[in-house]
Amino acid sequence: MDHAFGTELDDIRETLDRRPLEADTTTATMGDFAADTQGAVRLEEQGVVDGEPRIVIEHVTRIHASCAPD
């Protein structure tokens, strides 16, 4: 039993999606990044109850708006 959420988790799942930069990119705050290096990462932790993700924590980082706009 998780007292903070008032439910018991059946499972915990993790997803990870990485996308490369399609072109060399320069940012004002972080500097230069080469094409084909990691430009975006999305990770998600899912607390599963009855086979469905019910508690989800998601984090997305993108070096530039052109990388992984979806």
N, CA, C and O atoms as a printed pandas DataFrame, in Angstrom:
     atom_number atom_name residue_name chain_id  residue_number  x_coord  y_coord  z_coord
0              1         N          MET        A               1    0.855   -1.185    0.000
1              2        CA          MET        A               1    0.000    0.000    0.000
2              3         C          MET        A               1    0.893    1.237    0.000
3              4         O          MET        A               1    1.813    1.348    0.810
4              5         N          ASP        A               2    0.622    2.141   -0.890
5              6        CA          ASP        A               2    1.308    3.428   -0.922
6              7         C          ASP        A               2    0.394    4.428   -0.224
7              8         O          ASP        A               2   -0.646    4.806   -0.763
8              9         N          HIS        A               3    0.775    4.848    0.951
9             10        CA          HIS        A               3   -0.088    5.716    1.753
10            11         C          HIS        A               3   -0.263    7.100    1.142
11            12         O          HIS        A               3   -1.292    7.741    1.357
12            13         N          ALA        A               4    0.714    7.567    0.393
13            14        CA          ALA        A               4    0.605    8.903   -0.210
14            15         C          ALA        A               4   -0.475    8.946   -1.288
15            16         O          ALA        A               4   -1.172    9.951   -1.427
16            17         N          PHE        A               5   -0.618    7.869   -2.047
17            18        CA          PHE        A               5   -1.602    7.833   -3.129
18            19         C          PHE        A               5   -2.822    6.985   -2.795
19            20         O          PHE        A               5   -3.810    7.019   -3.529
20            21         N          GLY        A               6   -2.775    6.237   -1.719
21            22        CA          GLY        A               6   -3.914    5.442   -1.302
22            23         C          GLY        A               6   -4.197    4.238   -2.171
23            24         O          GLY        A               6   -5.336    3.774   -2.219
24            25         N          THR        A               7   -3.189    3.715   -2.865
25            26        CA          THR        A               7   -3.381    2.544   -3.711
26            27         C          THR        A               7   -2.123    1.691   -3.696
27            28         O          THR        A               7   -1.042    2.161   -3.343
28            29         N          GLU        A               8   -2.279    0.439   -4.081
29            30        CA          GLU        A               8   -1.140   -0.465   -4.186
30            31         C          GLU        A               8   -0.794   -0.649   -5.660
31            32         O          GLU        A               8   -1.670   -0.929   -6.479
32            33         N          LEU        A               9    0.473   -0.492   -5.990
33            34        CA          LEU        A               9    0.923   -0.651   -7.368
34            35         C          LEU        A               9    1.150   -2.115   -7.692
35            36         O          LEU        A               9    1.711   -2.860   -6.889
36            37         N          ASP        A              10    0.706   -2.524   -8.883
37            38        CA          ASP        A              10    0.960   -3.875   -9.364
38            39         C          ASP        A              10    2.343   -3.973   -9.996
39            40         O          ASP        A              10    2.977   -5.028   -9.965
40            41         N          ASP        A              11    2.805   -2.865  -10.569
41            42        CA          ASP        A              11    4.079   -2.872  -11.299
42            43         C          ASP        A              11    4.556   -1.430  -11.447
43            44         O          ASP        A              11    3.780   -0.488  -11.290
44            45         N          ILE        A              12    5.829   -1.276  -11.749
45            46        CA          ILE        A              12    6.407    0.016  -12.105
46            47         C          ILE        A              12    7.112   -0.175  -13.434
47            48         O          ILE        A              12    7.938   -1.075  -13.584
48            49         N          ARG        A              13    6.784    0.674  -14.400
49            50        CA          ARG        A              13    7.377    0.595  -15.737
50            51         C          ARG        A              13    8.144    1.880  -16.032
51            52         O          ARG        A              13    7.830    2.948  -15.507
52            53         N          GLU        A              14    9.149    1.748  -16.881
53            54        CA          GLU        A              14    9.915    2.908  -17.324
54            55         C          GLU        A              14    9.997    2.906  -18.844
55            56         O          GLU        A              14   10.231    1.863  -19.453
56            57         N          THR        A              15    9.805    4.070  -19.456
57            58        CA          THR        A              15   10.021    4.213  -20.889
58            59         C          THR        A              15   11.111    5.253  -21.107
59            60         O          THR        A              15   11.280    6.169  -20.302
60            61         N          LEU        A              16   11.843    5.103  -22.198
61            62        CA          LEU        A              16   12.914    6.033  -22.536
62            63         C          LEU        A              16   12.948    6.191  -24.049
63            64         O          LEU        A              16   12.985    5.205  -24.786
64            65         N          ASP        A              17   12.935    7.438  -24.504
65            66        CA          ASP        A              17   12.996    7.738  -25.931
66            67         C          ASP        A              17   14.050    8.818  -26.128
67            68         O          ASP        A              17   13.977    9.879  -25.508
68            69         N          ARG        A              18   15.024    8.556  -26.985
69            70        CA          ARG        A              18   16.071    9.526  -27.302
70            71         C          ARG        A              18   16.003    9.868  -28.777
71            72         O          ARG        A              18   15.735    9.001  -29.609
72            73         N          ARG        A              19   16.245   11.136  -29.106
73            74        CA          ARG        A              19   16.245   11.573  -30.498
74            75         C          ARG        A              19   17.525   12.348  -30.797
75            76         O          ARG        A              19   17.977   13.142  -29.972
76            77         N          PRO        A              20   18.110   12.122  -31.972
77            78        CA          PRO        A              20   19.328   12.857  -32.333
78            79         C          PRO        A              20   19.001   14.211  -32.955
79            80         O          PRO        A              20   17.916   14.416  -33.498
80            81         N          LEU        A              21   19.952   15.122  -32.866
81            82        CA          LEU        A              21   19.843   16.389  -33.592
82            83         C          LEU        A              21   20.060   16.112  -35.069
83            84         O          LEU        A              21   20.944   15.335  -35.428
84            85         N          GLU        A              22   19.277   16.728  -35.921
85            86        CA          GLU        A              22   19.423   16.532  -37.366
86            87         C          GLU        A              22   20.493   17.431  -37.964
87            88         O          GLU        A              22   21.004   17.149  -39.047
88            89         N          ALA        A              23   20.838   18.514  -37.267
89            90        CA          ALA        A              23   21.836   19.459  -37.774
90            91         C          ALA        A              23   22.633   20.014  -36.593
91            92         O          ALA        A              23   22.175   19.964  -35.452
92            93         N          ASP        A              24   23.821   20.541  -36.870
93            94        CA          ASP        A              24   24.576   21.239  -35.839
94            95         C          ASP        A              24   23.710   22.363  -35.279
95            96         O          ASP        A              24   23.002   23.040  -36.024
96            97         N          THR        A              25   23.770   22.559  -33.956
97            98        CA          THR        A              25   22.914   23.541  -33.298
98            99         C          THR        A              25   23.718   24.318  -32.274
99           100         O          THR        A              25   24.569   23.756  -31.584
100          101         N          THR        A              26   23.447   25.608  -32.178
101          102        CA          THR        A              26   24.054   26.454  -31.158
102          103         C          THR        A              26   22.938   27.058  -30.320
103          104         O          THR        A              26   21.966   27.588  -30.856
104          105         N          THR        A              27   23.084   26.975  -29.001
105          106        CA          THR        A              27   22.113   27.589  -28.096
106          107         C          THR        A              27   22.796   28.712  -27.324
107          108         O          THR        A              27   24.007   28.683  -27.107
108          109         N          ALA        A              28   22.014   29.691  -26.915
109          110        CA          ALA        A              28   22.555   30.841  -26.201
110          111         C          ALA        A              28   23.100   30.469  -24.827
111          112         O          ALA        A              28   24.076   31.061  -24.367
112          113         N          THR        A              29   22.483   29.503  -24.174
113          114        CA          THR        A              29   22.872   29.179  -22.800
114          115         C          THR        A              29   23.769   27.954  -22.658
115          116         O          THR        A              29   24.521   27.852  -21.689
116          117         N          MET        A              30   23.700   27.016  -23.617
117          118        CA          MET        A              30   24.460   25.769  -23.464
118          119         C          MET        A              30   25.552   25.577  -24.501
119          120         O          MET        A              30   26.361   24.659  -24.369
120          121         N          GLY        A              31   25.599   26.414  -25.525
121          122        CA          GLY        A              31   26.688   26.326  -26.493
122          123         C          GLY        A              31   26.368   25.517  -27.731
123          124         O          GLY        A              31   25.230   25.487  -28.199
124          125         N          ASP        A              32   27.408   24.852  -28.260
125          126        CA          ASP        A              32   27.324   24.147  -29.539
126          127         C          ASP        A              32   27.074   22.654  -29.355
127          128         O          ASP        A              32   27.600   22.024  -28.438
128          129         N          PHE        A              33   26.246   22.101  -30.265
129          130        CA          PHE        A              33   25.954   20.673  -30.278
130          131         C          PHE        A              33   26.057   20.175  -31.714
131          132         O          PHE        A              33   25.573   20.829  -32.637
132          133         N          ALA        A              34   26.681   19.029  -31.901
133          134        CA          ALA        A              34   26.876   18.467  -33.234
134          135         C          ALA        A              34   25.672   17.642  -33.673
135          136         O          ALA        A              34   24.980   17.038  -32.853
136          137         N          ALA        A              35   25.435   17.629  -34.983
137          138        CA          ALA        A              35   24.393   16.774  -35.556
138          139         C          ALA        A              35   24.646   15.322  -35.160
139          140         O          ALA        A              35   25.792   14.912  -34.982
140          141         N          ASP        A              36   23.590   14.564  -35.026
141          142        CA          ASP        A              36   23.617   13.140  -34.671
142          143         C          ASP        A              36   23.980   12.865  -33.224
143          144         O          ASP        A              36   24.124   11.703  -32.842
144          145         N          THR        A              37   24.134   13.912  -32.397
145          146        CA          THR        A              37   24.265   13.694  -30.965
146          147         C          THR        A              37   22.877   13.810  -30.345
147          148         O          THR        A              37   21.930   14.228  -31.010
148          149         N          GLN        A              38   22.759   13.443  -29.086
149          150        CA          GLN        A              38   21.436   13.449  -28.452
150          151         C          GLN        A              38   20.874   14.859  -28.387
151          152         O          GLN        A              38   21.477   15.754  -27.795
152          153         N          GLY        A              39   19.721   15.046  -28.997
153          154        CA          GLY        A              39   19.075   16.347  -29.009
154          155         C          GLY        A              39   17.848   16.418  -28.127
155          156         O          GLY        A              39   17.421   17.503  -27.732
156          157         N          ALA        A              40   17.278   15.263  -27.817
157          158        CA          ALA        A              40   16.082   15.231  -26.974
158          159         C          ALA        A              40   16.018   13.887  -26.247
159          160         O          ALA        A              40   16.460   12.857  -26.756
160          161         N          VAL        A              41   15.462   13.934  -25.060
161          162        CA          VAL        A              41   15.236   12.710  -24.299
162          163         C          VAL        A              41   13.907   12.857  -23.565
163          164         O          VAL        A              41   13.592   13.914  -23.017
164          165         N          ARG        A              42   13.142   11.780  -23.568
165          166        CA          ARG        A              42   11.871   11.729  -22.846
166          167         C          ARG        A              42   11.866   10.462  -22.017
167          168         O          ARG        A              42   12.049    9.368  -22.551
168          169         N          LEU        A              43   11.658   10.599  -20.705
169          170        CA          LEU        A              43   11.559    9.418  -19.865
170          171         C          LEU        A              43   10.271    9.502  -19.066
171          172         O          LEU        A              43    9.777   10.581  -18.739
172          173         N          GLU        A              44    9.755    8.342  -18.769
173          174        CA          GLU        A              44    8.482    8.261  -18.059
174          175         C          GLU        A              44    8.536    7.102  -17.070
175          176         O          GLU        A              44    8.978    6.004  -17.407
176          177         N          GLU        A              45    8.087    7.357  -15.866
177          178        CA          GLU        A              45    7.914    6.322  -14.845
178          179         C          GLU        A              45    6.408    6.138  -14.667
179          180         O          GLU        A              45    5.674    7.109  -14.489
180          181         N          GLN        A              46    5.955    4.886  -14.717
181          182        CA          GLN        A              46    4.529    4.597  -14.626
182          183         C          GLN        A              46    4.256    3.677  -13.443
183          184         O          GLN        A              46    4.864    2.613  -13.324
184          185         N          GLY        A              47    3.353    4.081  -12.580
185          186        CA          GLY        A              47    2.829    3.212  -11.534
186          187         C          GLY        A              47    1.600    2.516  -12.092
187          188         O          GLY        A              47    0.617    3.175  -12.430
188          189         N          VAL        A              48    1.640    1.185  -12.193
189          190        CA          VAL        A              48    0.584    0.414  -12.859
190          191         C          VAL        A              48   -0.381   -0.179  -11.826
191          192         O          VAL        A              48    0.034   -0.801  -10.848
192          193         N          VAL        A              49   -1.686    0.035  -12.071
193          194        CA          VAL        A              49   -2.739   -0.535  -11.244
194          195         C          VAL        A              49   -3.744   -1.198  -12.179
195          196         O          VAL        A              49   -4.241   -0.557  -13.105
196          197         N          ASP        A              50   -4.048   -2.464  -11.950
197          198        CA          ASP        A              50   -4.986   -3.220  -12.779
198          199         C          ASP        A              50   -4.608   -3.170  -14.261
199          200         O          ASP        A              50   -5.480   -3.070  -15.125
200          201         N          GLY        A              51   -3.300   -3.240  -14.552
201          202        CA          GLY        A              51   -2.810   -3.291  -15.925
202          203         C          GLY        A              51   -2.734   -1.952  -16.642
203          204         O          GLY        A              51   -2.316   -1.904  -17.798
204          205         N          GLU        A              52   -3.126   -0.865  -15.988
205          206        CA          GLU        A              52   -3.129    0.462  -16.604
206          207         C          GLU        A              52   -2.200    1.408  -15.849
207          208         O          GLU        A              52   -2.148    1.372  -14.619
208          209         N          PRO        A              53   -1.459    2.265  -16.581
209          210        CA          PRO        A              53   -0.653    3.277  -15.889
210          211         C          PRO        A              53   -1.574    4.298  -15.215
211          212         O          PRO        A              53   -2.325    4.999  -15.892
212          213         N          ARG        A              54   -1.517    4.380  -13.885
213          214        CA          ARG        A              54   -2.411    5.274  -13.127
214          215         C          ARG        A              54   -1.656    6.454  -12.507
215          216         O          ARG        A              54   -2.232    7.520  -12.291
216          217         N          ILE        A              55   -0.375    6.259  -12.225
217          218        CA          ILE        A              55    0.461    7.329  -11.689
218          219         C          ILE        A              55    1.625    7.475  -12.656
219          220         O          ILE        A              55    2.384    6.526  -12.852
220          221         N          VAL        A              56    1.780    8.654  -13.267
221          222        CA          VAL        A              56    2.786    8.846  -14.308
222          223         C          VAL        A              56    3.615   10.086  -14.010
223          224         O          VAL        A              56    3.078   11.158  -13.730
224          225         N          ILE        A              57    4.931    9.921  -14.074
225          226        CA          ILE        A              57    5.863   11.033  -13.966
226          227         C          ILE        A              57    6.636   11.074  -15.275
227          228         O          ILE        A              57    7.243   10.081  -15.675
228          229         N          GLU        A              58    6.612   12.217  -15.939
229          230        CA          GLU        A              58    7.245   12.359  -17.245
230          231         C          GLU        A              58    8.236   13.515  -17.208
231          232         O          GLU        A              58    7.988   14.549  -16.588
232          233         N          HIS        A              59    9.369   13.316  -17.890
233          234        CA          HIS        A              59   10.361   14.387  -18.024
234          235         C          HIS        A              59   10.811   14.445  -19.479
235          236         O          HIS        A              59   11.137   13.418  -20.075
236          237         N          VAL        A              60   10.828   15.655  -20.052
237          238        CA          VAL        A              60   11.265   15.866  -21.431
238          239         C          VAL        A              60   12.322   16.955  -21.443
239          240         O          VAL        A              60   12.133   18.017  -20.851
240          241         N          THR        A              61   13.444   16.691  -22.121
241          242        CA          THR        A              61   14.481   17.694  -22.336
242          243         C          THR        A              61   14.763   17.752  -23.826
243          244         O          THR        A              61   14.993   16.722  -24.461
244          245         N          ARG        A              62   14.746   18.962  -24.387
245          246        CA          ARG        A              62   15.086   19.148  -25.796
246          247         C          ARG        A              62   16.137   20.248  -25.889
247          248         O          ARG        A              62   15.983   21.312  -25.289
248          249         N          ILE        A              63   17.208   19.990  -26.643
249          250        CA          ILE        A              63   18.264   20.976  -26.821
250          251         C          ILE        A              63   17.755   22.153  -27.647
251          252         O          ILE        A              63   18.130   23.300  -27.406
252          253         N          HIS        A              64   16.896   21.856  -28.625
253          254        CA          HIS        A              64   16.392   22.884  -29.530
254          255         C          HIS        A              64   14.962   22.515  -29.928
255          256         O          HIS        A              64   14.608   21.337  -29.977
256          257         N          ALA        A              65   14.153   23.524  -30.210
257          258        CA          ALA        A              65   12.747   23.296  -30.559
258          259         C          ALA        A              65   12.571   22.457  -31.821
259          260         O          ALA        A              65   11.524   21.837  -32.005
260          261         N          SER        A              66   13.571   22.428  -32.684
261          262        CA          SER        A              66   13.465   21.653  -33.929
262          263         C          SER        A              66   13.637   20.146  -33.696
263          264         O          SER        A              66   13.301   19.346  -34.569
264          265         N          CYS        A              67   14.151   19.760  -32.544
265          266        CA          CYS        A              67   14.388   18.348  -32.250
266          267         C          CYS        A              67   13.188   17.767  -31.502
267          268         O          CYS        A              67   12.830   18.229  -30.419
268          269         N          ALA        A              68   12.584   16.762  -32.092
269          270        CA          ALA        A              68   11.434   16.048  -31.502
270          271         C          ALA        A              68   10.291   16.994  -31.147
271          272         O          ALA        A              68    9.863   17.030  -29.994
272          273         N          PRO        A              69    9.790   17.761  -32.113
273          274        CA          PRO        A              69    8.684   18.675  -31.815
274          275         C          PRO        A              69    7.400   17.970  -31.394
275          276         O          PRO        A              69    6.498   18.585  -30.824
276          277         N          ASP        A              70    7.329   16.672  -31.685
277          278        CA          ASP        A              70    6.151   15.897  -31.279
278          279         C          ASP        A              70    6.200   15.574  -29.802
279          280         O          ASP        A              70    5.291   14.927  -29.281
